[in-house]
Amino acid sequence: MDIEILSPTRYPPPTMTTTPASRIEQDSLGPRSVPTDALYGAQTSRSIENFRLSGAPLPIEIVHGMALLKLACARANAKLGLLPANKEKAIADACRAVLSGAHDREFPIDLYQAGSGTSSHMNLNEVLANLANEALGGNRGAKAPVHPNDDVNLGQSTNNCFPSGAKIAALGQSLLLIDSLAALEKALRAKAAEFSGILKTGRTHLQDAVPVTLGQEFGAYAHAVALAAGRIGEAAARLRELGIGGNAVGTGINTKPAFRAEILAALNEETGGEFRPAEDGIHLTQFMTDFAHVSSAFRSCALDLQQIANNLRLLASGPLTGIGEIRLPPVEPGSSIMPGKINPSICEAVNMVCMQVQGLDHAVALACGAGQLELNTHMPLIGANVLQAAKLLSAAARALAEKCVAGISADEEACRRNLERSAGLPTLLNPRLGYDRVAQLVQEALASGQTLRELVLAKKLLTEAEYEALLASSTGPNL
C-alpha cells in the first residue's frame, strides 16, 4: 500500500483547462476536469483533491463489498420493474468487472474522507456507470444511458450501502482469519503431542512451580487459539445482518416494500452467503456496534497470540544463559555485530502485530461511540481498521505456525536439569514425607549443592522407581 503523504502520483493536481489528457464533467457544484482515461467522474475528482491526508486509499475489499451490493440492487430493481433489463445487465457486468480486480486503480480516494463514506461510494457509482455506458454504446463521462445516481444508485444511500459493504468485507476477512488460526492450532497441537512425555518445571510469577510437561504447555496454547477462533466466529455472525435498502436513515424511503428482501435474495444467490435484512433499519444505520463486537474479538485474539509469542521467547531464551528449554527455528542472522546470534524474530513480529491490533481496536471503539442522531460519521475508519486488524492477525498466525511453531524442537536435557533444580519440586514430596522433613531436605540441598532427587535416593527415602512415578503423576491425567 502506498503510504507516501500527499503522493503526487496518487493525487494529481486538479486543473480546469481542457487538454488532450482530460475531459470536463459536471456535478452539482459545477464543471470539473477529469482525466480522459479515468472511469471515475467529477465527484471522485473533487474528492481526490479534498482528501489528501494519508496517501492510503480506502481498502479495496470495502469497494468490492459495495460492488456486490450494487449487483444485487440492480437485480432487485429489475425484478421490481424499476430498471430495464439492458441496464440491469450492463450494471451487473460492470460490478463483476470491478469484483475481478481489473479496475482497482480507479478507486484512489483517501481512507480519511467524508464520514459516511460518500466519497468512495460515489466513486464506485461513477465507475460502474461508465463501464455500463460503454457496454451500451455510450461515452465515458456522459452519464447516459446509465446514470450513476438515478440508475446505479437506485433505491440506495451511502448510509446503508457503505456499512453493508464494509460488513461483507469484514466477514470475508474474519473467515480467512479463522482459517489461519486453525492452521496455528494444528501446529501447536502437533507439538503438544510431540512433547507430551517431556517433564519440566512449571513457572508462576516467573518463579519455579510444580511440574508440567512441555506438551501440556503447548496444548494450552492450542486451546487458547481455538477459543479465540470461536469468539471471532460468534462475533462475525453479527456481520451478516445488513442495512442495505434502508436508504438515508433506515426507513427505506423511495423504495418498494419488497426491495430489501429482493436485495438479500440476490446477494445470497451471488455469494452463497447467509446475509439477512436488518431487524431495525433505523438502529442499524446509527449504531456500528457489530463492528466493535468483532473488533473486540480480534483484540482478545491478539492478547492471546501476544502471550503465546512471549512464552515462546522466554522458553527459548539464552540459549545458554536463559531458560533454553526449546529451540526456535532460525529464520535470519540475529545481529550485525555478534556472529552466530539468532533472535526470536517471528515472535517479535507477531508481538508488534498484536500491539497494532489493540490500537486499531481502540480507534474502532472510539469511532463506534461517536455517532450522532441518525448516523455514525466515522464509518471509513471503522471499516478500514477492522479489515486491517483481521489481515494482520491472519498473516501473523500463519507466520507463527509455519515459520516458528512447526520448527520448534525441545531440549530435553535442559528441561530435566531445570526440573531437578526447581524450587517447586519439593511440593511433590509433601504427601509422602511430610512438610517438615521436606523442608529439611530443601535446606540440605541448598547447602550441599545436591539435587533433591540425589538426596532422596541417597537417604533411601524413595526408590528411583517411586521417585519417577511421583514425577509422572504430578502433571495430572493429561500426561
N, C-alpha and C positions, 0 to 999 in steps of 0.2 A: 504494500500500500504506500502510495506517495504521501509523505508527511512533511514535505518542504512547505514552510509557511509562505503563503501568497505566491505559490509557484506560477511563473509567467506562462508556462506551457499548459497548466491546467486552467488558469484564469486569464485568457487573452484579454487585452484592454478593449473596452467597448468602443465602437465607432458608429457614427450616424451617416457616414458617407457610403454611397453605393460603389463597390469595387467588384471586379470580376470574382472575388472570393467571398462576397456577401450578398444577402438579399434583404429587403426591407419588409417587415411584417408589422401588423397592428395588433396591439392588445388593448385593454380598457384604459391604459394610461397613455396611449399614443403610439407613434411609429417606433420601431426598434430594429437595429441591424442584427442579422443572424448569419452565421457562416453558411455559405451556399450549400455545402455538403452535409450540414447538420440535419439530423432527423428531428431534433427538438425545435422549438419555436421561440416566439418573442418573450413569453413569460419565463421560460428557462434561461434565456439570455440575460434577462433582467436579474434573475436570482443568482446567476453566476457572478454578476458584478456586485450584488448586495452582500453576499455572504462569503467573505474571504477571511475565514477565521482559523481553520486548522490545516487546510490543504488536503484533508482526508474526506472523501465523498461518503455519503450515506451507504451503509453496507448493501451490496447488490442483492443479497438474499431478501431484503425487505422489498426492494423493487420487484423481484421475481414473485414474492408472495402477493403483492398487489396485482401483478400481471395475471396470476391465476384467478384472482377475484374478478378482474376485468373480463376475462374469458367467460367465467361463469355468469356474470351480469349480462353479457351480450347474448348468451344462450337464453337466459331468463327473460330478457326484454323481447327477444324474438318470439318465444313461446307465448308471451302475453300479448303479442300483436303490436308491440311498440317499436320494433326495429325490423326493417325489411331484411329478407333473407340474404341479399347480396352484401349488405353492410355487416350483418352478423358474421358471415363467413370471412369477410375481409378483416374485421376486428379480431376474430378468433385466430386467424392465421398470423396476424401481427403479434398477438400475445404469445403464440407458440414460438415465433421467431425470437422474441425477446427472451423467453424462457430457455432457449437453446444457448444463450450467452453470446450470440453473434453481434449484439448491439450494446454490450455492457459499457462501452466508452461513451455512449450517448447519455449517460447519467452521471454528470460530473458535479452536481450541486453539493456543497459542503454539508457535512453532518450537522453542523450548528447553523440552523436555519429557522424559518417560521415554526413555532412550537407545536403546531398540529401536523406538520409535515406537508403543508400545502405546496411548497416549492417542488419537492420531489414528486408529489402526486400529479401536479400539472405537467412536470417534465415527462412523466410516463404517458399521460393523456396525449400530449403533443407528439411524442414518438409513435405511439400506436396509430394516431390519426394519420400521420404522414405515411407510414407503412401501408395502411389500409387504402389511402387515397391513390398511392402509386399503383397498388394492385388493381384498383378500379379505373385506372387510366387518368387520374388527376395529377396535379402538380404538387411538388413538395412545398409546403407552406401556404397552400391555397385554402385550407380548411373546408374543402369541398371535394367530393360529395360527403365525406365523413368529417364531422366537426368534433374537435377534442372535448368540448363541454357538452354539446347537445346530443352527441351520439356515443362516443367512448365513455363519457361520464354519466350517461343517462341513469337517473334514479340513484345516484351515488353522491357522497360527500367525503372530503378528506377526513372528516371527523370520525367516520367509521371504516373507511377504506384503508387508511394508514394503519391504525392499530390492529385491524383484522389481518392485514398483510404481514405486519410485524409478528403477530401470533403464529401465523403459518410458518414464517421463517424460524421463529424461536422453537417451535415444536420440532421442526426438522432437525435443528442443531441439537436439541435435547436428546432426541433418539440416537443421533450419532454419538453423543457423549456417553449415553448408556451402553452402547456397543463397546466403546473404548474402555469403560470401567469394567465391563465383563471380561475383556482381554487381560486387564490388570489383575482382576480377581483370580482368573485362571492361572496366571503366572505365580501369584502368591500362594495359591493352594498347591501348586506343584512343588514349590519349595517347602511348604508345610509338611507334605508327605515325605520329601527327600530328607528333611532334617528331624523327622519325628522321633528318632532314637538318640538324639544328641542332648544330653543333660547339660544344663548350665545354671548359673546363678541368676535369679531374678533381681530386679532393682526397683526400689521405690524411693522417692526423694533423691534419686541418683546415688543411693546408698545400697549396700548389699541387702538382699532379701532372700526369701526361701526359693528353692529350686523351681525351675520350669524347664521345658525342652525348647530348643530353638524352633522346632516345628510348631509348638504351641504359640510362640510369638508371631510367627508368620501366619498361622491360622487366624489369629486375632486381627491381623492387618487385612486379610482377605475378607473376613466378616464385616469389618468396617466399610470396606469398599462396596460390598454387596448391599449393605444398608443405605449407603449414600446413593447408589443407583436406584434403589427402591423409592427413596424420598423424592428424587428427581422425577421419576416416572409418575408418582402420585401428583406432584405439583404440576407437571407438564400436561396432565389430563385436563386441567382447567383451561389450557390454551385452545382447546377445541371449541369453546363457546365464542362465537363471533358476532359482532355488532353490525356486520355488513347489511345494508338495506335500511338502516336506521336513519340515514341522512343526517342533517346538521346537528340535531340534539337527541336523536334516537327514536323519534316518534314515527319515522317512515314517511314524512311529508312528501307529497308529489309522487308517491309510488302506489301501485295496486296492492291490495291486501295479501295477494299470493306471492308477491315479489320475493320476500325473504326466503320462503320455503323453496321457491324455484332456484334461487341462487345456490342455496346449500345442497340441493339435489344435484345440480350441475357440477358444483365444486367436488362433491364426494365421488361423483362418477368419473371426473377427470383425474382425481388424485388417489382414489381408493381409500380415502380417509373417512373419519367418523366425525366430521365437523357438525355442529348444531347451532341453531339460531339463539340469540340472546333471550334469556328468561325475562329480562327487563332491559329494553334497549336504551332507555334514558340512563339507567345505572351504568351500563357498560360503556357508554360514551364518556361519562365523567370519571369513573374510577379505573385506575390502571393496576389494581391490587393483584390481579392474576400474574402480571409481570413481576411484581415484588415478591410474590409467593415462590415462583420458580427461581428467581434470583437468590432468594434466601436459601433455597435448596442447593444451589451452586456454591454459595458461601459455606454451607455446612460441609459439603464435599471437599472444598478447598482446605478447610480446617483439618479434616481427616488426612488428606494427602500430605499436608504440611507436617503433621505429626509423624506419619509413616516415613517420609523423607528424612526428617530429623533423627528418628530412631535408627534408620539405616546408617546415617552418617556417624552416629555415636558408636554403634556396634562395630563399625569398620574403622574407628579412629585408631591412629597410631601410624603404621601398623605395629610398631614395636613398643611404643611408649603410651599407647592408649588401650582401649578395651580389646580391639583386634580379634573379635570372635567370628567375624565374617570378612570376606574379601569381596569388594565390588569390582566388577569388570573394568579394566582401564579403557577409557574412550579417547583420551588425549594426554599429551605430556602436561604435567601439572604446574610446572614452574619454568620461568625463563632464566633462572639463576641456579636452581637446585636440581642437578641431574638426577633423573630417575624418580622424581617425586610424582605421585599420582593423586589427584584430588577427586572428591565425590561430585564431579561436575554436573551429572544429570540430576542428582538430588538437589543441588544448589539452584539449578534452573527451575526445577519443579517448585521449590520454595518461593522463588520470585513470582512465578505464575500465581501461586496461591495468594500471595500478598496483593497482587494486582486485582485478582478476582474479588477479594474482600473490599478493596477500594471501589471497584465498579459497583458492587452491591450497595455500598453506602450511597453512591450517587443515585442509583436507581431508587432507593428508599426515599431520598430527599425529593426526587422528581415526582415520584408517585404521590407523595403527600402534598404537592404544591399546586394541585389543580384548583380551579376557581369556578364555582357555579356549574354550568352545563358542560364544561370541557376541561380536560387536562391539556396544558400547552407546553409540555416538555417531552412529547412522545418520541421525537427522533433520538434524543439522548437515552431514553428508557430502552427503546428497541435496540439501538446500537450497542449499549453496554451489556444487555442480556446476551446478545449474539456473541460479542467478544468474549464474555466470560465462558460461554459454552465451548467456543472454539479453542480457547486457551486451555481449559481443563481437559478437553478431549485430546489435544496434542500432548499435554503433559502426562496424562495417564498412559497413552501409547508409548511415549518415550521411556517412562519409568518401567513399564512392563518389558519392553523389547531391549532397551539399552542398559538397563540396570538389573532388575529383578531376575530376568532369565539367566544372567551370567554370574549370579552370586554363588560363592562357594563358602563352605563352613571351615573354620579352623578348629577341629575337634580337640586338638591338644590344648589350645588356648581356652576353650570352653571348660574343659575338665580342670585345668590348672586354676582358673578363676573360681570355679565351683569349690574346689578343695580349700581355697583360701578365704571363702566367703564368710562374712560375719553372720550371715543368715542361716548357715548350715546347722549350727548347734540347736536351733529350734526343733529340728527333726528328732534329736535325741531326748528331748524332754519326756515324752511318754514312756520311754524305756529306762532312762537312767535318773530322771528327776531333775528339777531345776537347779538345786544346789550343787549336785555332782557335776552337771554340765557346766555350770559357771566356773567351777574349779578347773575343769579341763580346758576351758577357753583361756583362763589366766595362764595355765601352764603352757599352752600352745603359743601364746604371745611371748612368753618369757624364753621358751626354748627354740622357737622358730620352726617347730614341727607342725605338721597339719593335724587337724582334729582326727582325721582318718588314721594317721600314723599312731597317734596316742591311743585311740580306742582299740586298735588292733594289738598294739604292744602290751596294753594292760589287760588284754583278753576280755574286754567288756562286751565285745561283739565279735563274732566271726566275720571273715571277709564276705561270705555269702550273705550273712544277716545285714551287714552294713550296706552292701549293694542293693539288697532287696528294699531296705529302708529308703535309699535314694530313689529307686524306681517308683516306689509307692507315693513319693512326695509330690508328684506332679498331677495326681488325680486320675480319673478314668479316661482322660483324653490322650494319655501317653501312647 
